[in-house]
Amino acid sequence: VKQILPAAPMYWVGDGFHVQQVFSNKACTEELSPFLMLDYAVPKYFKPNENGSPLGIGQHPHRGVDTVMMAFKGEVEHADSIGNQDVIKPGDVQWMTSGRGIIHQEFHSNEFSK
């Protein structure tokens, strides 16, 4: 064991994902980068969305990284600039390779937002 890390503070990604970096403050350092950045969203209750606008994070870019999303509970709707769109449901895993660049967005699915 090289080091025991303290729990990292929670922060919001957009307005729909309250996450915590698993490797505390090491995620963007020479010790781990550029190989691994891992966020975990603890279970959280979201009230039904009555204004018709799902919670999440709008269009944003990635370049030169692969992102992996796993859903334990709830549903996340993903769409990207090359035409991929789907709902990630409990037990699903989504792997996105950004290559030279991609723009994508992630929101609570319409069904989960009800």
Helices and strands as residue ranges (DSSP letters): E 10-13, E 17-21, G 24-26, E 39-41, E 56-62, E 66-70, E 76-80, E 85-88, E 93-97, E 102-108, H 110-113
